[in-house]
Amino acid sequence: MLSSTVQIQTSDPSRLIRRLCKHWSDKFEVDFDDRHGQIALGDTQCSLTAGDNSLTVTLQTQDEELLARMETVVADHLQRMSAGETFSFAWQRADAP
């Protein structure tokens, strides 16, 4: 299993979790509250965790090409949900346990 994680600085991480999960809830299985979100994006699992003025996003999948594509898809969607904030995405790759 491959994993990629990014932490972005945001004034309202809970809002981003709610917006992204609600946006994808008509297409994918989602589970969320104000602090955590889980989205089953086909063969990719997306985990969202709210921190103090930050949001940590972790993607897990089996395929490196799919992981790269999903990094872009999730980053693009988060930027669209941002309500004017601009994020910097520095994904960190690792083999997941």
PDB file as gemmi writes it, atoms N, CA and C in Angstrom:
CRYST1    1.000    1.000    1.000  90.00  90.00  90.00 P 1                      
ATOM      1  N   MET A   1       0.857  -1.185   0.000  1.00  0.00           N  
ATOM      2  CA  MET A   1       0.000   0.000   0.000  1.00  0.00           C  
ATOM      3  C   MET A   1       0.894   1.235   0.000  1.00  0.00           C  
ATOM      4  N   LEU A   2       0.579   2.172  -0.867  1.00  0.00           N  
ATOM      5  CA  LEU A   2       1.296   3.439  -0.948  1.00  0.00           C  
ATOM      6  C   LEU A   2       0.490   4.515  -0.237  1.00  0.00           C  
ATOM      7  N   SER A   3       1.196   5.477   0.322  1.00  0.00           N  
ATOM      8  CA  SER A   3       0.554   6.535   1.087  1.00  0.00           C  
ATOM      9  C   SER A   3       1.173   7.884   0.712  1.00  0.00           C  
ATOM     10  N   SER A   4       0.350   8.920   0.723  1.00  0.00           N  
ATOM     11  CA  SER A   4       0.812  10.280   0.498  1.00  0.00           C  
ATOM     12  C   SER A   4       0.057  11.197   1.450  1.00  0.00           C  
ATOM     13  N   THR A   5       0.802  12.079   2.114  1.00  0.00           N  
ATOM     14  CA  THR A   5       0.205  12.954   3.132  1.00  0.00           C  
ATOM     15  C   THR A   5       0.625  14.393   2.881  1.00  0.00           C  
ATOM     16  N   VAL A   6      -0.314  15.289   3.132  1.00  0.00           N  
ATOM     17  CA  VAL A   6      -0.028  16.717   3.062  1.00  0.00           C  
ATOM     18  C   VAL A   6      -0.726  17.406   4.230  1.00  0.00           C  
ATOM     19  N   GLN A   7      -0.079  18.434   4.761  1.00  0.00           N  
ATOM     20  CA  GLN A   7      -0.706  19.265   5.779  1.00  0.00           C  
ATOM     21  C   GLN A   7      -0.783  20.671   5.206  1.00  0.00           C  
ATOM     22  N   ILE A   8      -1.994  21.218   5.175  1.00  0.00           N  
ATOM     23  CA  ILE A   8      -2.185  22.577   4.666  1.00  0.00           C  
ATOM     24  C   ILE A   8      -2.652  23.475   5.804  1.00  0.00           C  
ATOM     25  N   GLN A   9      -2.234  24.708   5.743  1.00  0.00           N  
ATOM     26  CA  GLN A   9      -2.642  25.701   6.719  1.00  0.00           C  
ATOM     27  C   GLN A   9      -3.959  26.316   6.263  1.00  0.00           C  
ATOM     28  N   THR A  10      -4.939  26.330   7.161  1.00  0.00           N  
ATOM     29  CA  THR A  10      -6.254  26.874   6.831  1.00  0.00           C  
ATOM     30  C   THR A  10      -6.903  27.422   8.096  1.00  0.00           C  
ATOM     31  N   SER A  11      -7.673  28.455   7.936  1.00  0.00           N  
ATOM     32  CA  SER A  11      -8.346  29.064   9.087  1.00  0.00           C  
ATOM     33  C   SER A  11      -9.533  28.243   9.578  1.00  0.00           C  
ATOM     34  N   ASP A  12     -10.070  27.349   8.731  1.00  0.00           N  
ATOM     35  CA  ASP A  12     -11.244  26.571   9.117  1.00  0.00           C  
ATOM     36  C   ASP A  12     -11.178  25.145   8.554  1.00  0.00           C  
ATOM     37  N   PRO A  13     -10.352  24.277   9.155  1.00  0.00           N  
ATOM     38  CA  PRO A  13     -10.214  22.919   8.632  1.00  0.00           C  
ATOM     39  C   PRO A  13     -11.520  22.121   8.679  1.00  0.00           C  
ATOM     40  N   SER A  14     -12.339  22.331   9.688  1.00  0.00           N  
ATOM     41  CA  SER A  14     -13.607  21.600   9.799  1.00  0.00           C  
ATOM     42  C   SER A  14     -14.528  21.919   8.631  1.00  0.00           C  
ATOM     43  N   ARG A  15     -14.534  23.160   8.200  1.00  0.00           N  
ATOM     44  CA  ARG A  15     -15.354  23.568   7.062  1.00  0.00           C  
ATOM     45  C   ARG A  15     -14.909  22.836   5.794  1.00  0.00           C  
ATOM     46  N   LEU A  16     -13.605  22.720   5.598  1.00  0.00           N  
ATOM     47  CA  LEU A  16     -13.098  22.007   4.425  1.00  0.00           C  
ATOM     48  C   LEU A  16     -13.492  20.532   4.452  1.00  0.00           C  
ATOM     49  N   ILE A  17     -13.406  19.915   5.625  1.00  0.00           N  
ATOM     50  CA  ILE A  17     -13.816  18.509   5.749  1.00  0.00           C  
ATOM     51  C   ILE A  17     -15.277  18.354   5.368  1.00  0.00           C  
ATOM     52  N   ARG A  18     -16.137  19.181   5.949  1.00  0.00           N  
ATOM     53  CA  ARG A  18     -17.575  19.102   5.660  1.00  0.00           C  
ATOM     54  C   ARG A  18     -17.857  19.329   4.175  1.00  0.00           C  
ATOM     55  N   ARG A  19     -17.264  20.362   3.606  1.00  0.00           N  
ATOM     56  CA  ARG A  19     -17.540  20.690   2.201  1.00  0.00           C  
ATOM     57  C   ARG A  19     -17.067  19.597   1.252  1.00  0.00           C  
ATOM     58  N   LEU A  20     -15.853  19.090   1.466  1.00  0.00           N  
ATOM     59  CA  LEU A  20     -15.327  18.067   0.565  1.00  0.00           C  
ATOM     60  C   LEU A  20     -16.121  16.771   0.694  1.00  0.00           C  
ATOM     61  N   CYS A  21     -16.426  16.379   1.913  1.00  0.00           N  
ATOM     62  CA  CYS A  21     -17.184  15.136   2.113  1.00  0.00           C  
ATOM     63  C   CYS A  21     -18.600  15.253   1.550  1.00  0.00           C  
ATOM     64  N   LYS A  22     -19.260  16.361   1.785  1.00  0.00           N  
ATOM     65  CA  LYS A  22     -20.599  16.542   1.224  1.00  0.00           C  
ATOM     66  C   LYS A  22     -20.557  16.580  -0.302  1.00  0.00           C  
ATOM     67  N   HIS A  23     -19.539  17.213  -0.848  1.00  0.00           N  
ATOM     68  CA  HIS A  23     -19.396  17.300  -2.304  1.00  0.00           C  
ATOM     69  C   HIS A  23     -19.305  15.909  -2.929  1.00  0.00           C  
ATOM     70  N   TRP A  24     -18.542  15.029  -2.314  1.00  0.00           N  
ATOM     71  CA  TRP A  24     -18.328  13.700  -2.889  1.00  0.00           C  
ATOM     72  C   TRP A  24     -19.312  12.652  -2.381  1.00  0.00           C  
ATOM     73  N   SER A  25     -20.225  13.018  -1.488  1.00  0.00           N  
ATOM     74  CA  SER A  25     -21.130  12.029  -0.885  1.00  0.00           C  
ATOM     75  C   SER A  25     -22.126  11.435  -1.883  1.00  0.00           C  
ATOM     76  N   ASP A  26     -22.384  12.119  -2.991  1.00  0.00           N  
ATOM     77  CA  ASP A  26     -23.308  11.574  -3.982  1.00  0.00           C  
ATOM     78  C   ASP A  26     -22.634  10.530  -4.882  1.00  0.00           C  
ATOM     79  N   LYS A  27     -21.293  10.495  -4.916  1.00  0.00           N  
ATOM     80  CA  LYS A  27     -20.557   9.563  -5.766  1.00  0.00           C  
ATOM     81  C   LYS A  27     -19.834   8.468  -4.984  1.00  0.00           C  
ATOM     82  N   PHE A  28     -19.406   8.793  -3.769  1.00  0.00           N  
ATOM     83  CA  PHE A  28     -18.552   7.890  -3.004  1.00  0.00           C  
ATOM     84  C   PHE A  28     -19.079   7.718  -1.584  1.00  0.00           C  
ATOM     85  N   GLU A  29     -18.617   6.657  -0.942  1.00  0.00           N  
ATOM     86  CA  GLU A  29     -18.954   6.437   0.461  1.00  0.00           C  
ATOM     87  C   GLU A  29     -18.110   7.381   1.313  1.00  0.00           C  
ATOM     88  N   VAL A  30     -18.789   8.154   2.156  1.00  0.00           N  
ATOM     89  CA  VAL A  30     -18.093   9.107   3.026  1.00  0.00           C  
ATOM     90  C   VAL A  30     -18.583   8.953   4.460  1.00  0.00           C  
ATOM     91  N   ASP A  31     -17.723   9.330   5.376  1.00  0.00           N  
ATOM     92  CA  ASP A  31     -18.049   9.363   6.797  1.00  0.00           C  
ATOM     93  C   ASP A  31     -17.287  10.554   7.377  1.00  0.00           C  
ATOM     94  N   PHE A  32     -17.981  11.452   8.067  1.00  0.00           N  
ATOM     95  CA  PHE A  32     -17.268  12.628   8.573  1.00  0.00           C  
ATOM     96  C   PHE A  32     -17.978  13.256   9.757  1.00  0.00           C  
ATOM     97  N   ASP A  33     -17.194  14.005  10.510  1.00  0.00           N  
ATOM     98  CA  ASP A  33     -17.690  14.914  11.534  1.00  0.00           C  
ATOM     99  C   ASP A  33     -16.816  16.175  11.426  1.00  0.00           C  
ATOM    100  N   ASP A  34     -16.831  17.024  12.439  1.00  0.00           N  
ATOM    101  CA  ASP A  34     -16.073  18.275  12.341  1.00  0.00           C  
ATOM    102  C   ASP A  34     -14.564  18.095  12.439  1.00  0.00           C  
ATOM    103  N   ARG A  35     -14.090  16.953  12.930  1.00  0.00           N  
ATOM    104  CA  ARG A  35     -12.648  16.749  13.133  1.00  0.00           C  
ATOM    105  C   ARG A  35     -12.015  15.750  12.164  1.00  0.00           C  
ATOM    106  N   HIS A  36     -12.817  14.831  11.610  1.00  0.00           N  
ATOM    107  CA  HIS A  36     -12.276  13.764  10.762  1.00  0.00           C  
ATOM    108  C   HIS A  36     -13.204  13.503   9.581  1.00  0.00           C  
ATOM    109  N   GLY A  37     -12.616  13.050   8.498  1.00  0.00           N  
ATOM    110  CA  GLY A  37     -13.394  12.629   7.344  1.00  0.00           C  
ATOM    111  C   GLY A  37     -12.724  11.447   6.673  1.00  0.00           C  
ATOM    112  N   GLN A  38     -13.538  10.561   6.115  1.00  0.00           N  
ATOM    113  CA  GLN A  38     -13.066   9.415   5.347  1.00  0.00           C  
ATOM    114  C   GLN A  38     -13.856   9.391   4.043  1.00  0.00           C  
ATOM    115  N   ILE A  39     -13.142   9.271   2.927  1.00  0.00           N  
ATOM    116  CA  ILE A  39     -13.791   9.199   1.625  1.00  0.00           C  
ATOM    117  C   ILE A  39     -13.192   8.011   0.876  1.00  0.00           C  
ATOM    118  N   ALA A  40     -14.053   7.107   0.431  1.00  0.00           N  
ATOM    119  CA  ALA A  40     -13.616   5.958  -0.365  1.00  0.00           C  
ATOM    120  C   ALA A  40     -13.710   6.360  -1.832  1.00  0.00           C  
ATOM    121  N   LEU A  41     -12.576   6.794  -2.394  1.00  0.00           N  
ATOM    122  CA  LEU A  41     -12.516   7.265  -3.778  1.00  0.00           C  
ATOM    123  C   LEU A  41     -12.134   6.102  -4.693  1.00  0.00           C  
ATOM    124  N   GLY A  42     -13.043   5.172  -4.850  1.00  0.00           N  
ATOM    125  CA  GLY A  42     -12.734   3.986  -5.648  1.00  0.00           C  
ATOM    126  C   GLY A  42     -11.652   3.164  -4.969  1.00  0.00           C  
ATOM    127  N   ASP A  43     -10.500   3.022  -5.634  1.00  0.00           N  
ATOM    128  CA  ASP A  43      -9.382   2.257  -5.084  1.00  0.00           C  
ATOM    129  C   ASP A  43      -8.469   3.081  -4.180  1.00  0.00           C  
ATOM    130  N   THR A  44      -8.856   4.303  -3.880  1.00  0.00           N  
ATOM    131  CA  THR A  44      -8.060   5.187  -3.035  1.00  0.00           C  
ATOM    132  C   THR A  44      -8.865   5.581  -1.803  1.00  0.00           C  
ATOM    133  N   GLN A  45      -8.230   5.492  -0.648  1.00  0.00           N  
ATOM    134  CA  GLN A  45      -8.833   5.960   0.601  1.00  0.00           C  
ATOM    135  C   GLN A  45      -8.279   7.340   0.921  1.00  0.00           C  
ATOM    136  N   CYS A  46      -9.157   8.262   1.260  1.00  0.00           N  
ATOM    137  CA  CYS A  46      -8.769   9.626   1.617  1.00  0.00           C  
ATOM    138  C   CYS A  46      -9.192   9.878   3.057  1.00  0.00           C  
ATOM    139  N   SER A  47      -8.225  10.243   3.897  1.00  0.00           N  
ATOM    140  CA  SER A  47      -8.495  10.571   5.303  1.00  0.00           C  
ATOM    141  C   SER A  47      -8.199  12.045   5.516  1.00  0.00           C  
ATOM    142  N   LEU A  48      -9.091  12.716   6.228  1.00  0.00           N  
ATOM    143  CA  LEU A  48      -8.954  14.136   6.526  1.00  0.00           C  
ATOM    144  C   LEU A  48      -8.981  14.316   8.036  1.00  0.00           C  
ATOM    145  N   THR A  49      -8.028  15.084   8.573  1.00  0.00           N  
ATOM    146  CA  THR A  49      -7.977  15.327  10.011  1.00  0.00           C  
ATOM    147  C   THR A  49      -7.758  16.805  10.263  1.00  0.00           C  
ATOM    148  N   ALA A  50      -8.658  17.407  11.041  1.00  0.00           N  
ATOM    149  CA  ALA A  50      -8.544  18.821  11.387  1.00  0.00           C  
ATOM    150  C   ALA A  50      -7.591  18.990  12.551  1.00  0.00           C  
ATOM    151  N   GLY A  51      -6.715  19.970  12.432  1.00  0.00           N  
ATOM    152  CA  GLY A  51      -5.833  20.371  13.523  1.00  0.00           C  
ATOM    153  C   GLY A  51      -6.116  21.822  13.852  1.00  0.00           C  
ATOM    154  N   ASP A  52      -5.265  22.414  14.664  1.00  0.00           N  
ATOM    155  CA  ASP A  52      -5.387  23.838  14.959  1.00  0.00           C  
ATOM    156  C   ASP A  52      -4.871  24.611  13.757  1.00  0.00           C  
ATOM    157  N   ASN A  53      -5.770  25.205  13.000  1.00  0.00           N  
ATOM    158  CA  ASN A  53      -5.436  25.981  11.802  1.00  0.00           C  
ATOM    159  C   ASN A  53      -4.712  25.166  10.736  1.00  0.00           C  
ATOM    160  N   SER A  54      -4.988  23.863  10.692  1.00  0.00           N  
ATOM    161  CA  SER A  54      -4.401  23.030   9.641  1.00  0.00           C  
ATOM    162  C   SER A  54      -5.331  21.864   9.331  1.00  0.00           C  
ATOM    163  N   LEU A  55      -5.127  21.306   8.146  1.00  0.00           N  
ATOM    164  CA  LEU A  55      -5.843  20.116   7.713  1.00  0.00           C  
ATOM    165  C   LEU A  55      -4.806  19.133   7.183  1.00  0.00           C  
ATOM    166  N   THR A  56      -4.836  17.910   7.713  1.00  0.00           N  
ATOM    167  CA  THR A  56      -3.948  16.859   7.238  1.00  0.00           C  
ATOM    168  C   THR A  56      -4.758  15.914   6.371  1.00  0.00           C  
ATOM    169  N   VAL A  57      -4.256  15.668   5.169  1.00  0.00           N  
ATOM    170  CA  VAL A  57      -4.908  14.786   4.206  1.00  0.00           C  
ATOM    171  C   VAL A  57      -3.968  13.622   3.917  1.00  0.00           C  
ATOM    172  N   THR A  58      -4.490  12.401   4.025  1.00  0.00           N  
ATOM    173  CA  THR A  58      -3.707  11.219   3.702  1.00  0.00           C  
ATOM    174  C   THR A  58      -4.450  10.390   2.667  1.00  0.00           C  
ATOM    175  N   LEU A  59      -3.739  10.039   1.613  1.00  0.00           N  
ATOM    176  CA  LEU A  59      -4.274   9.180   0.558  1.00  0.00           C  
ATOM    177  C   LEU A  59      -3.553   7.842   0.621  1.00  0.00           C  
ATOM    178  N   GLN A  60      -4.302   6.748   0.429  1.00  0.00           N  
ATOM    179  CA  GLN A  60      -3.705   5.420   0.389  1.00  0.00           C  
ATOM    180  C   GLN A  60      -4.281   4.641  -0.781  1.00  0.00           C  
ATOM    181  N   THR A  61      -3.388   4.011  -1.543  1.00  0.00           N  
ATOM    182  CA  THR A  61      -3.793   3.198  -2.681  1.00  0.00           C  
ATOM    183  C   THR A  61      -2.659   2.237  -3.028  1.00  0.00           C  
ATOM    184  N   GLN A  62      -2.924   1.346  -3.957  1.00  0.00           N  
ATOM    185  CA  GLN A  62      -1.935   0.340  -4.360  1.00  0.00           C  
ATOM    186  C   GLN A  62      -1.074   0.777  -5.546  1.00  0.00           C  
ATOM    187  N   ASP A  63      -1.520   1.750  -6.302  1.00  0.00           N  
ATOM    188  CA  ASP A  63      -0.908   2.076  -7.584  1.00  0.00           C  
ATOM    189  C   ASP A  63      -0.278   3.473  -7.552  1.00  0.00           C  
ATOM    190  N   GLU A  64       0.977   3.576  -7.977  1.00  0.00           N  
ATOM    191  CA  GLU A  64       1.692   4.845  -7.935  1.00  0.00           C  
ATOM    192  C   GLU A  64       1.101   5.894  -8.890  1.00  0.00           C  
ATOM    193  N   GLU A  65       0.704   5.475 -10.089  1.00  0.00           N  
ATOM    194  CA  GLU A  65       0.077   6.409 -11.029  1.00  0.00           C  
ATOM    195  C   GLU A  65      -1.248   6.938 -10.482  1.00  0.00           C  
ATOM    196  N   LEU A  66      -2.034   6.042  -9.899  1.00  0.00           N  
ATOM    197  CA  LEU A  66      -3.307   6.446  -9.310  1.00  0.00           C  
ATOM    198  C   LEU A  66      -3.072   7.400  -8.142  1.00  0.00           C  
ATOM    199  N   LEU A  67      -2.067   7.133  -7.335  1.00  0.00           N  
ATOM    200  CA  LEU A  67      -1.758   8.009  -6.200  1.00  0.00           C  
ATOM    201  C   LEU A  67      -1.416   9.413  -6.697  1.00  0.00           C  
ATOM    202  N   ALA A  68      -0.594   9.503  -7.707  1.00  0.00           N  
ATOM    203  CA  ALA A  68      -0.229  10.815  -8.265  1.00  0.00           C  
ATOM    204  C   ALA A  68      -1.461  11.546  -8.800  1.00  0.00           C  
ATOM    205  N   ARG A  69      -2.319  10.825  -9.498  1.00  0.00           N  
ATOM    206  CA  ARG A  69      -3.543  11.430 -10.049  1.00  0.00           C  
ATOM    207  C   ARG A  69      -4.454  11.912  -8.920  1.00  0.00           C  
ATOM    208  N   MET A  70      -4.594  11.104  -7.874  1.00  0.00           N  
ATOM    209  CA  MET A  70      -5.491  11.472  -6.777  1.00  0.00           C  
ATOM    210  C   MET A  70      -4.932  12.633  -5.954  1.00  0.00           C  
ATOM    211  N   GLU A  71      -3.612  12.768  -5.859  1.00  0.00           N  
ATOM    212  CA  GLU A  71      -3.028  13.947  -5.202  1.00  0.00           C  
ATOM    213  C   GLU A  71      -3.512  15.212  -5.900  1.00  0.00           C  
ATOM    214  N   THR A  72      -3.498  15.193  -7.219  1.00  0.00           N  
ATOM    215  CA  THR A  72      -3.938  16.347  -7.998  1.00  0.00           C  
ATOM    216  C   THR A  72      -5.433  16.581  -7.856  1.00  0.00           C  
ATOM    217  N   VAL A  73      -6.223  15.516  -7.941  1.00  0.00           N  
ATOM    218  CA  VAL A  73      -7.684  15.636  -7.841  1.00  0.00           C  
ATOM    219  C   VAL A  73      -8.089  16.208  -6.475  1.00  0.00           C  
ATOM    220  N   VAL A  74      -7.540  15.651  -5.406  1.00  0.00           N  
ATOM    221  CA  VAL A  74      -7.897  16.102  -4.061  1.00  0.00           C  
ATOM    222  C   VAL A  74      -7.419  17.539  -3.837  1.00  0.00           C  
ATOM    223  N   ALA A  75      -6.208  17.863  -4.262  1.00  0.00           N  
ATOM    224  CA  ALA A  75      -5.700  19.229  -4.115  1.00  0.00           C  
ATOM    225  C   ALA A  75      -6.581  20.222  -4.867  1.00  0.00           C  
ATOM    226  N   ASP A  76      -6.954  19.882  -6.101  1.00  0.00           N  
ATOM    227  CA  ASP A  76      -7.820  20.772  -6.887  1.00  0.00           C  
ATOM    228  C   ASP A  76      -9.165  20.991  -6.204  1.00  0.00           C  
ATOM    229  N   HIS A  77      -9.754  19.922  -5.690  1.00  0.00           N  
ATOM    230  CA  HIS A  77     -11.053  20.052  -5.021  1.00  0.00           C  
ATOM    231  C   HIS A  77     -10.934  20.851  -3.722  1.00  0.00           C  
ATOM    232  N   LEU A  78      -9.896  20.620  -2.947  1.00  0.00           N  
ATOM    233  CA  LEU A  78      -9.722  21.397  -1.720  1.00  0.00           C  
ATOM    234  C   LEU A  78      -9.543  22.878  -2.040  1.00  0.00           C  
ATOM    235  N   GLN A  79      -8.795  23.177  -3.083  1.00  0.00           N  
ATOM    236  CA  GLN A  79      -8.606  24.575  -3.453  1.00  0.00           C  
ATOM    237  C   GLN A  79      -9.936  25.208  -3.853  1.00  0.00           C  
ATOM    238  N   ARG A  80     -10.772  24.469  -4.588  1.00  0.00           N  
ATOM    239  CA  ARG A  80     -12.094  24.985  -4.971  1.00  0.00           C  
ATOM    240  C   ARG A  80     -12.997  25.204  -3.765  1.00  0.00           C  
ATOM    241  N   MET A  81     -12.841  24.394  -2.717  1.00  0.00           N  
ATOM    242  CA  MET A  81     -13.680  24.492  -1.525  1.00  0.00           C  
ATOM    243  C   MET A  81     -13.179  25.552  -0.546  1.00  0.00           C  
ATOM    244  N   SER A  82     -12.089  26.203  -0.858  1.00  0.00           N  
ATOM    245  CA  SER A  82     -11.351  27.020   0.106  1.00  0.00           C  
ATOM    246  C   SER A  82     -11.974  28.362   0.466  1.00  0.00           C  
ATOM    247  N   ALA A  83     -12.899  28.850  -0.315  1.00  0.00           N  
ATOM    248  CA  ALA A  83     -13.517  30.157  -0.056  1.00  0.00           C  
ATOM    249  C   ALA A  83     -12.467  31.268  -0.004  1.00  0.00           C  
ATOM    250  N   GLY A  84     -11.559  31.273  -0.980  1.00  0.00           N  
ATOM    251  CA  GLY A  84     -10.611  32.371  -1.094  1.00  0.00           C  
ATOM    252  C   GLY A  84      -9.219  32.125  -0.541  1.00  0.00           C  
ATOM    253  N   GLU A  85      -9.035  31.097   0.262  1.00  0.00           N  
ATOM    254  CA  GLU A  85      -7.697  30.784   0.753  1.00  0.00           C  
ATOM    255  C   GLU A  85      -6.893  30.138  -0.376  1.00  0.00           C  
ATOM    256  N   THR A  86      -5.593  30.330  -0.350  1.00  0.00           N  
ATOM    257  CA  THR A  86      -4.703  29.679  -1.312  1.00  0.00           C  
ATOM    258  C   THR A  86      -3.800  28.730  -0.552  1.00  0.00           C  
ATOM    259  N   PHE A  87      -3.771  27.482  -1.001  1.00  0.00           N  
ATOM    260  CA  PHE A  87      -3.010  26.450  -0.301  1.00  0.00           C  
ATOM    261  C   PHE A  87      -1.764  26.065  -1.079  1.00  0.00           C  
ATOM    262  N   SER A  88      -0.776  25.618  -0.334  1.00  0.00           N  
ATOM    263  CA  SER A  88       0.431  25.040  -0.908  1.00  0.00           C  
ATOM    264  C   SER A  88       0.409  23.547  -0.586  1.00  0.00           C  
ATOM    265  N   PHE A  89       0.541  22.708  -1.623  1.00  0.00           N  
ATOM    266  CA  PHE A  89       0.480  21.262  -1.441  1.00  0.00           C  
ATOM    267  C   PHE A  89       1.861  20.652  -1.647  1.00  0.00           C  
ATOM    268  N   ALA A  90       2.449  20.158  -0.574  1.00  0.00           N  
ATOM    269  CA  ALA A  90       3.746  19.473  -0.629  1.00  0.00           C  
ATOM    270  C   ALA A  90       3.514  18.048  -0.127  1.00  0.00           C  
ATOM    271  N   TRP A  91       3.028  17.190  -1.010  1.00  0.00           N  
ATOM    272  CA  TRP A  91       2.708  15.811  -0.659  1.00  0.00           C  
ATOM    273  C   TRP A  91       3.981  15.067  -0.272  1.00  0.00           C  
ATOM    274  N   GLN A  92       3.874  14.248   0.776  1.00  0.00           N  
ATOM    275  CA  GLN A  92       4.983  13.419   1.248  1.00  0.00           C  
ATOM    276  C   GLN A  92       4.608  11.963   1.055  1.00  0.00           C  
ATOM    277  N   ARG A  93       5.391  11.230   0.272  1.00  0.00           N  
ATOM    278  CA  ARG A  93       5.099   9.836  -0.050  1.00  0.00           C  
ATOM    279  C   ARG A  93       5.749   8.884   0.962  1.00  0.00           C  
ATOM    280  N   ALA A  94       5.068   7.755   1.171  1.00  0.00           N  
ATOM    281  CA  ALA A  94       5.603   6.710   2.043  1.00  0.00           C  
ATOM    282  C   ALA A  94       4.888   5.400   1.717  1.00  0.00           C  
ATOM    283  N   ASP A  95       5.514   4.296   2.074  1.00  0.00           N  
ATOM    284  CA  ASP A  95       4.838   3.004   2.028  1.00  0.00           C  
ATOM    285  C   ASP A  95       4.003   2.888   3.287  1.00  0.00           C  
ATOM    286  N   ALA A  96       2.722   2.627   3.131  1.00  0.00           N  
ATOM    287  CA  ALA A  96       1.825   2.484   4.288  1.00  0.00           C  
ATOM    288  C   ALA A  96       1.989   1.081   4.870  1.00  0.00           C  
ATOM    289  N   PRO A  97       1.804   0.952   6.167  1.00  0.00           N  
ATOM    290  CA  PRO A  97       1.916  -0.369   6.802  1.00  0.00           C  
ATOM    291  C   PRO A  97       0.816  -1.309   6.347  1.00  0.00           C  
TER     292      PRO A  97                                                      
END                                                                             
